[in-house]
Amino acid sequence: MLLDASEPPDAALPNSGLGRQIIATTFISLVTLNTGLATGWLSPMTLKLQSDDSPVGPLTKTQISYLATLPGYIGIFLSFFFGFVSKKFGRKWALVSIGVPSFVSGIIFTFATSVIELFVGRVLAGFTIVGGFNMCAMYVSEIVHSNIRGTLMTFCTFQVNIGVLLSNIFGNNLSYKAYNTFFIVLPIVYTILIFFLPESPHFLVDRSRHSEAHKSLLWLRGGNHEMARQELDTIKPRNDNVVHITFREAFKTKATKFALTVSMLAYLLQTLSGIHAVMNYAGLIFEESGSPLSPENSAILISSLTLASSLISLVLMDKTGRKLLLLLSFFGSSLTLAALSVFLYLKMVGVDVTSYLWVPIWSLGAYVIMHALGISPVPGILMNEISSPDVKPAISSIVSAAVLVTVIVVLQSFPFLDDNIGLYSAFALPAFFNFVGVFFTIFMVIETKGKSLIEIIDEINGVTRQPESRLEEDEPGR
């Protein structure tokens, strides 16, 4: 269901159709807003569900840990589900498939009367937690101009952070049922809106649906016939060559190996950077750190700083580039978590730290700012930029499954580290992995700012294109 794309061609502007690309990204990003709400659900709900006012009775720490990890367990299988749907039926239908289970999870959360029902709700919430950002980033990377691709993909991350912040604000200030109605309404809204958007032209060409791909590009490029034709002519030759290559052979190419390796390492380092422990156990962290702030206000503070930093990242992504932001992010995160680890260790061994109770607040505050600057948005952007569209769903599935296994280990290990070694260890290890991330960024990450998806793949493969084959959108001087 497309809007009319029959208007006359515009002048050959490098950002023709910008308004439509922003509209499409805004509609799609509502999915990631839902992802943020679902991701942040546990933080404000923990205290409510452990209280006597819990609609299902007071939950134990073990039951809370299951609520935290269930989306990860089911997500291992959902990773391949979304890879299959996005490859077979399209990026758009993969996004639509998130809406129904998300809606049902909202119904269950709102009217749950038993712990089992909450478990089922969290399993269904796994659809948006696991697939929301990945499918949003995949779709946006394939529909927008290269000179704004980083900005609009970062907007998906920005919406996730808005969702987390809203979770902490509304979850702490609204009643249990009133808060959970958000999970009923939002999936209905974005599922309807997605139907009005075109399918990814890269997917359509991959399925040899060239006329539909041209119609999609024509709408996305604001009716600019010349730009739509040029872009389609650039995409088609690559896909015409790919159809003779088997799926297994595709994973033997230099570009695919590089994309899988860099994407896997970037996401694993992101997972091990400490953010999951911080976001899921923010209240507990501040309480055990002896912070003067209440756990609820601490979580809201963290979410607000994350949102502010992601806004800065959104502005800088297509100006400074991905590599510099990621490098600064890893370095700053390593320093801030190292400082927090030292404070917590001294507190554990009996040193009087009363005069330094500001350290947890400032350290975690600085950490979430640095994390949101690069570690949070860049891995998703990189994976969708350096992966060829024909193998992107498979790479996304493999990376997501591996990351989710790591997330489960991280979430389950946090209470163990706290009880058996000390709270400081839960931050000392991420500080080390962030330090490793500095060297990963320097030696393995390539800069993709301002390059078309075709140019990026050619660069990885060592292929030199003729200057005339570049799209006008990639020539800022025109």
C-alpha positions as CSV (number, residue, x, y, z in Angstrom):
1,M,0.0,0.0,0.0
2,L,2.0,3.0,-1.3
3,L,1.2,6.6,-1.4
4,D,1.0,8.1,-4.9
5,A,4.4,8.3,-6.5
6,S,3.4,9.8,-9.8
7,E,4.4,13.5,-9.2
8,P,6.8,15.0,-11.7
9,P,10.5,14.4,-11.1
10,D,12.2,17.0,-9.0
11,A,15.5,18.7,-9.8
12,A,18.4,16.3,-9.2
13,L,18.9,17.1,-5.6
14,P,21.4,15.0,-3.5
15,N,18.7,14.5,-0.8
16,S,15.6,14.2,-3.0
17,G,12.8,12.6,-1.0
18,L,14.4,13.5,2.4
19,G,11.0,14.2,3.9
20,R,9.6,10.9,2.9
21,Q,12.6,9.0,4.3
22,I,12.2,10.9,7.6
23,I,8.5,10.0,7.7
24,A,9.2,6.3,6.9
25,T,12.0,6.2,9.6
26,T,9.7,7.9,12.1
27,F,6.9,5.3,11.5
28,I,9.3,2.4,11.7
29,S,11.1,3.8,14.8
30,L,7.8,3.4,16.8
31,V,8.8,-0.3,16.8
32,T,12.0,0.6,18.5
33,L,10.2,2.9,20.9
34,N,8.2,-0.3,21.9
35,T,11.6,-2.1,22.2
36,G,12.8,0.5,24.7
37,L,9.6,0.3,26.7
38,A,9.9,-3.5,26.8
39,T,13.6,-3.4,27.6
40,G,13.1,-1.0,30.5
41,W,10.0,-2.8,31.8
42,L,11.7,-4.8,34.4
43,S,13.5,-1.9,36.2
44,P,10.3,-0.1,37.5
45,M,8.3,-3.3,37.7
46,T,10.8,-5.2,40.0
47,L,9.9,-3.2,43.1
48,K,6.1,-3.4,42.3
49,L,6.2,-7.1,41.7
50,Q,8.2,-7.8,44.9
51,S,5.8,-5.8,47.0
52,D,2.6,-7.0,48.7
53,D,0.6,-5.0,46.1
54,S,1.9,-7.2,43.3
55,P,-1.1,-8.4,41.1
56,V,0.4,-11.9,41.1
57,G,1.8,-11.9,44.7
58,P,5.3,-11.0,45.8
59,L,8.0,-12.4,43.4
60,T,11.3,-13.8,44.5
61,K,14.7,-12.8,43.2
62,T,14.9,-16.0,41.2
63,Q,11.5,-15.3,39.5
64,I,12.7,-11.7,38.7
65,S,15.8,-13.1,37.1
66,Y,13.7,-15.4,34.9
67,L,11.7,-12.3,33.8
68,A,15.0,-10.7,32.9
69,T,16.4,-13.6,30.9
70,L,13.3,-15.2,29.3
71,P,13.3,-12.8,26.3
72,G,17.0,-13.8,25.7
73,Y,16.2,-17.5,25.7
74,I,13.4,-17.2,23.2
75,G,15.3,-14.6,21.4
76,I,17.9,-17.2,20.3
77,F,15.2,-18.8,18.2
78,L,13.6,-15.5,17.2
79,S,16.9,-14.4,15.7
80,F,16.6,-17.0,13.0
81,F,12.9,-16.4,12.7
82,F,13.4,-12.8,11.8
83,G,16.3,-13.7,9.5
84,F,14.0,-16.1,7.6
85,V,11.1,-13.7,7.4
86,S,13.2,-10.7,6.3
87,K,14.9,-12.8,3.6
88,K,11.9,-14.7,2.4
89,F,9.0,-12.2,2.8
90,G,10.7,-8.9,3.2
91,R,11.9,-6.4,5.8
92,K,8.5,-4.8,6.0
93,W,6.7,-8.1,6.9
94,A,9.4,-8.9,9.4
95,L,8.5,-5.6,11.1
96,V,4.8,-6.3,10.9
97,S,5.4,-9.7,12.5
98,I,6.5,-8.0,15.7
99,G,3.2,-6.2,16.3
100,V,0.8,-9.1,17.1
101,P,2.9,-10.8,19.8
102,S,3.8,-7.4,21.3
103,F,0.1,-6.6,21.5
104,V,-0.7,-9.9,23.1
105,S,2.1,-9.4,25.7
106,G,0.6,-6.1,26.6
107,I,-2.8,-7.8,27.2
108,I,-1.1,-10.4,29.4
109,F,0.9,-7.9,31.4
110,T,-2.2,-5.8,32.1
111,F,-4.5,-8.6,33.3
112,A,-2.0,-11.2,34.6
113,T,-3.0,-13.0,37.8
114,S,-0.2,-15.5,38.0
115,V,3.6,-15.7,37.6
116,I,3.3,-18.1,34.7
117,E,1.3,-15.5,32.8
118,L,4.0,-12.9,33.3
119,F,6.5,-15.4,32.0
120,V,4.5,-15.9,28.9
121,G,4.1,-12.1,28.5
122,R,7.9,-11.7,28.7
123,V,8.4,-14.5,26.1
124,L,6.1,-12.6,23.7
125,A,7.8,-9.3,24.5
126,G,10.9,-11.0,23.2
127,F,9.7,-10.3,19.7
128,T,10.1,-6.6,20.0
129,I,13.1,-6.8,22.3
130,V,15.0,-9.0,19.9
131,G,13.6,-8.0,16.5
132,G,12.7,-4.4,17.0
133,F,16.0,-2.6,16.6
134,N,17.5,-5.2,14.2
135,M,14.7,-5.0,11.7
136,C,14.3,-1.3,12.0
137,A,18.0,-0.7,11.4
138,M,18.0,-3.2,8.4
139,Y,15.0,-1.5,6.8
140,V,16.2,2.1,7.3
141,S,19.7,1.2,6.1
142,E,18.2,0.1,2.8
143,I,15.8,3.0,2.1
144,V,17.6,6.2,3.0
145,H,20.3,8.3,1.3
146,S,23.9,7.6,2.3
147,N,24.5,11.1,3.5
148,I,21.8,10.8,6.2
149,R,21.9,7.0,6.7
150,G,23.8,7.2,10.0
151,T,21.6,9.9,11.4
152,L,18.3,8.2,10.7
153,M,19.7,4.8,11.8
154,T,20.8,6.4,15.1
155,F,17.2,7.8,15.4
156,C,16.1,4.2,15.9
157,T,18.5,3.9,18.8
158,F,17.3,7.3,20.1
159,Q,13.7,5.9,20.2
160,V,14.9,2.9,22.2
161,N,16.3,5.3,24.7
162,I,13.1,7.3,24.8
163,G,11.3,4.1,25.5
164,V,13.6,3.1,28.4
165,L,13.2,6.6,29.9
166,L,9.4,6.5,29.6
167,S,9.4,3.1,31.2
168,N,11.2,4.4,34.3
169,I,9.0,7.5,34.5
170,F,5.6,6.0,33.9
171,G,6.5,2.7,35.5
172,N,7.3,4.5,38.8
173,N,4.4,7.0,38.7
174,L,1.5,5.1,37.2
175,S,-0.4,2.2,38.5
176,Y,0.6,-1.3,37.3
177,K,-2.4,-1.6,34.9
178,A,-2.2,2.0,33.6
179,Y,1.5,1.6,32.7
180,N,1.0,-1.7,30.9
181,T,-1.7,-0.4,28.6
182,F,1.1,1.3,26.6
183,F,2.1,-2.2,25.5
184,I,-1.4,-2.7,24.1
185,V,-1.8,0.6,22.2
186,L,1.6,1.2,20.7
187,P,1.8,-2.1,18.6
188,I,-1.6,-1.4,17.1
189,V,-0.4,2.1,16.0
190,Y,2.9,1.1,14.4
191,T,1.5,-2.0,12.7
192,I,-1.1,0.0,10.9
193,L,1.4,2.7,9.9
194,I,3.9,0.2,8.5
195,F,1.4,-0.9,5.9
196,F,1.6,2.5,4.3
197,L,5.4,2.2,3.7
198,P,7.2,0.7,0.7
199,E,9.2,-2.5,0.9
200,S,13.0,-2.2,0.8
201,P,14.2,-1.8,-2.8
202,H,17.2,-4.0,-2.1
203,F,15.0,-6.9,-1.0
204,L,12.7,-6.4,-4.0
205,V,15.7,-6.5,-6.4
206,D,17.0,-9.6,-4.6
207,R,13.7,-11.3,-5.3
208,S,13.8,-10.1,-9.0
209,R,10.8,-7.8,-8.4
210,H,12.3,-4.9,-10.3
211,S,9.2,-3.0,-11.2
212,E,8.2,-3.0,-7.5
213,A,11.7,-1.9,-6.6
214,H,11.5,1.0,-9.0
215,K,8.1,2.0,-7.5
216,S,9.6,1.8,-4.0
217,L,12.6,3.9,-4.9
218,L,10.4,6.4,-6.7
219,W,8.4,7.0,-3.6
220,L,11.4,7.1,-1.3
221,R,13.2,9.6,-3.6
222,G,10.3,12.0,-3.7
223,G,9.2,11.1,-7.3
224,N,12.6,11.8,-8.7
225,H,12.5,9.4,-11.7
226,E,16.2,9.9,-12.7
227,M,17.5,9.2,-9.2
228,A,15.2,6.2,-8.8
229,R,16.4,4.8,-12.2
230,Q,20.1,5.4,-11.4
231,E,19.9,3.8,-8.0
232,L,18.0,0.8,-9.4
233,D,20.6,0.4,-12.1
234,T,23.3,0.4,-9.5
235,I,21.6,-2.2,-7.3
236,K,20.5,-4.6,-10.1
237,P,24.0,-5.6,-11.5
238,R,25.2,-6.7,-8.1
239,N,22.1,-8.8,-7.4
240,D,22.2,-10.2,-10.9
241,N,25.7,-11.6,-10.1
242,V,24.6,-12.9,-6.7
243,V,21.8,-15.1,-8.0
244,H,24.3,-17.5,-9.3
245,I,26.1,-17.9,-6.0
246,T,24.8,-20.3,-3.4
247,F,24.2,-19.3,0.2
248,R,27.2,-21.3,1.4
249,E,29.5,-19.8,-1.3
250,A,28.3,-16.3,-0.3
251,F,29.7,-16.8,3.2
252,K,33.1,-17.7,1.7
253,T,33.6,-14.2,0.1
254,K,35.9,-11.7,1.6
255,A,33.2,-9.1,2.2
256,T,30.9,-11.5,4.0
257,K,33.6,-12.9,6.2
258,F,34.7,-9.4,7.2
259,A,31.1,-8.3,7.8
260,L,30.4,-11.3,10.0
261,T,33.6,-11.0,12.0
262,V,33.4,-7.2,12.6
263,S,29.6,-7.3,13.3
264,M,30.0,-10.2,15.8
265,L,32.9,-8.6,17.7
266,A,31.2,-5.2,17.8
267,Y,28.0,-6.6,19.2
268,L,29.8,-8.9,21.7
269,L,31.9,-6.0,23.0
270,Q,28.7,-4.0,23.2
271,T,27.0,-6.8,25.3
272,L,30.1,-7.1,27.5
273,S,30.4,-3.4,28.0
274,G,28.2,-3.5,31.1
275,I,25.0,-1.8,29.9
276,H,22.7,-4.8,30.4
277,A,23.6,-5.0,34.1
278,V,23.2,-1.3,34.5
279,M,19.8,-1.0,32.8
280,N,18.2,-4.1,34.3
281,Y,19.5,-3.6,37.9
282,A,19.9,0.1,38.1
283,G,17.9,0.4,41.3
284,L,19.8,-2.4,43.0
285,I,23.2,-0.9,41.9
286,F,22.5,2.5,43.4
287,E,21.0,0.9,46.6
288,E,24.0,-1.3,47.2
289,S,26.4,1.5,46.3
290,G,25.0,3.6,49.2
291,S,23.9,6.4,46.9
292,P,21.7,9.1,48.5
293,L,19.3,8.9,45.5
294,S,16.4,6.5,45.6
295,P,16.6,3.5,43.1
296,E,13.7,4.9,41.2
297,N,15.2,8.4,40.7
298,S,18.6,6.9,39.9
299,A,17.1,4.8,37.1
300,I,15.4,7.9,35.7
301,L,18.6,9.9,35.9
302,I,20.5,7.2,34.0
303,S,17.8,7.0,31.3
304,S,17.7,10.8,30.9
305,L,21.5,11.0,30.5
306,T,21.4,8.1,28.0
307,L,18.7,9.9,26.0
308,A,20.7,13.2,26.0
309,S,23.8,11.5,24.9
310,S,22.0,9.6,22.1
311,L,20.7,12.9,20.8
312,I,24.3,14.1,20.6
313,S,25.3,10.9,18.8
314,L,22.4,11.4,16.3
315,V,23.7,14.9,15.4
316,L,27.4,13.8,15.1
317,M,27.0,10.4,13.4
318,D,27.1,11.7,9.8
319,K,29.5,14.5,10.7
320,T,32.4,12.9,12.7
321,G,31.8,9.4,11.4
322,R,31.2,6.0,13.1
323,K,34.8,5.1,14.0
324,L,35.7,8.2,16.0
325,L,32.5,8.0,18.1
326,L,33.0,4.3,18.8
327,L,36.6,4.9,19.8
328,L,35.8,7.7,22.2
329,S,32.9,5.7,23.6
330,F,34.9,2.6,24.4
331,F,37.7,4.6,25.9
332,G,35.4,6.8,28.1
333,S,33.4,3.8,29.2
334,S,36.5,1.9,30.3
335,L,37.7,4.8,32.4
336,T,34.4,5.5,34.1
337,L,33.7,1.8,35.0
338,A,37.3,1.5,36.3
339,A,36.7,4.4,38.6
340,L,33.4,2.9,39.8
341,S,35.1,-0.5,40.4
342,V,37.7,1.1,42.6
343,F,35.1,2.9,44.7
344,L,33.1,-0.3,45.2
345,Y,36.1,-2.3,46.1
346,L,37.3,0.1,48.7
347,K,33.8,0.2,50.2
348,M,33.7,-3.6,50.3
349,V,37.1,-3.9,52.1
350,G,35.9,-1.5,54.8
351,V,37.4,1.8,53.7
352,D,35.3,4.8,54.8
353,V,33.8,6.2,51.5
354,T,31.2,8.4,53.1
355,S,32.7,11.5,51.6
356,Y,32.7,9.9,48.1
357,L,29.1,8.8,47.8
358,W,28.9,11.0,44.7
359,V,31.3,8.6,42.8
360,P,28.6,6.0,41.9
361,I,26.3,8.7,40.6
362,W,29.0,10.5,38.6
363,S,30.7,7.3,37.3
364,L,27.5,5.6,36.1
365,G,26.2,8.9,34.8
366,A,29.4,9.5,32.8
367,Y,29.4,5.8,31.7
368,V,25.9,5.9,30.2
369,I,26.8,9.1,28.4
370,M,29.9,7.6,26.8
371,H,28.1,4.3,26.1
372,A,25.2,6.0,24.3
373,L,27.6,8.1,22.3
374,G,29.0,5.2,20.3
375,I,28.8,1.7,21.8
376,S,25.0,1.7,21.7
377,P,24.3,2.9,18.1
378,V,27.4,2.1,16.1
379,P,27.4,-1.8,16.1
380,G,23.9,-1.9,14.6
381,I,24.8,0.8,12.0
382,L,28.0,-1.0,11.1
383,M,26.4,-4.4,10.7
384,N,23.8,-3.1,8.3
385,E,26.3,-1.0,6.3
386,I,29.1,-3.5,5.8
387,S,26.8,-6.5,5.1
388,S,25.6,-7.2,1.6
389,P,21.8,-7.0,1.5
390,D,21.5,-10.6,0.2
391,V,23.3,-12.1,3.2
392,K,22.4,-9.4,5.8
393,P,19.4,-11.3,7.3
394,A,21.6,-14.4,7.8
395,I,24.4,-12.3,9.4
396,S,21.9,-10.6,11.6
397,S,20.5,-13.9,12.7
398,I,23.9,-15.4,13.6
399,V,25.1,-12.3,15.4
400,S,21.8,-11.9,17.3
401,A,21.8,-15.5,18.5
402,A,25.4,-15.3,19.7
403,V,24.8,-12.0,21.4
404,L,21.6,-13.2,23.2
405,V,23.5,-16.2,24.6
406,T,26.0,-13.7,25.9
407,V,23.3,-11.5,27.3
408,I,21.8,-14.4,29.2
409,V,25.3,-15.2,30.7
410,V,25.8,-11.6,31.6
411,L,22.4,-11.2,33.3
412,Q,22.7,-14.5,35.2
413,S,26.3,-13.8,36.3
414,F,25.5,-10.4,37.8
415,P,23.9,-11.7,41.0
416,F,26.7,-14.4,41.3
417,L,29.5,-11.8,41.0
418,D,27.7,-9.6,43.5
419,D,27.2,-12.3,46.1
420,N,30.5,-14.3,45.7
421,I,33.2,-11.8,44.6
422,G,31.8,-8.3,45.2
423,L,29.7,-5.7,43.3
424,Y,32.9,-4.2,42.0
425,S,33.7,-7.2,39.9
426,A,30.5,-6.7,37.8
427,F,32.0,-3.4,36.6
428,A,35.7,-4.3,36.5
429,L,35.1,-6.9,33.8
430,P,33.2,-4.6,31.5
431,A,35.9,-1.9,32.1
432,F,38.4,-4.4,30.7
433,F,36.2,-5.3,27.7
434,N,35.7,-1.7,26.9
435,F,39.5,-1.3,26.9
436,V,39.7,-4.2,24.4
437,G,37.1,-2.3,22.3
438,V,39.5,0.6,21.9
439,F,41.9,-1.6,20.0
440,F,39.1,-3.4,18.1
441,T,38.0,0.0,16.8
442,I,41.4,1.1,15.8
443,F,42.5,-2.0,13.9
444,M,39.2,-3.6,12.6
445,V,36.5,-1.0,12.1
446,I,36.3,0.8,8.8
447,E,34.7,4.3,8.3
448,T,31.4,4.1,6.3
449,K,30.2,7.7,6.6
450,G,28.8,9.1,3.4
451,K,29.4,5.9,1.3
452,S,26.6,4.0,-0.4
453,L,26.0,0.4,0.6
454,I,27.4,-0.7,-2.8
455,E,30.6,1.4,-2.3
456,I,31.2,-0.1,1.1
457,I,31.0,-3.7,-0.1
458,D,33.2,-2.8,-3.1
459,E,35.8,-1.2,-0.7
460,I,35.9,-4.4,1.5
461,N,36.3,-6.5,-1.6
462,G,39.0,-4.3,-3.0
463,V,36.9,-3.4,-6.1
464,T,37.4,0.0,-7.7
465,R,34.3,1.6,-9.3
466,Q,34.3,4.0,-12.2
467,P,33.6,7.6,-11.0
468,E,30.5,7.9,-13.2
469,S,28.8,5.0,-11.4
470,R,28.4,6.9,-8.2
471,L,24.9,8.1,-7.4
472,E,24.2,11.8,-7.3
473,E,23.1,11.5,-3.7
474,D,26.7,10.7,-2.7
475,E,28.1,13.9,-4.3
476,P,27.5,16.6,-1.7
477,G,28.8,19.3,-4.1
478,R,26.0,18.8,-6.6
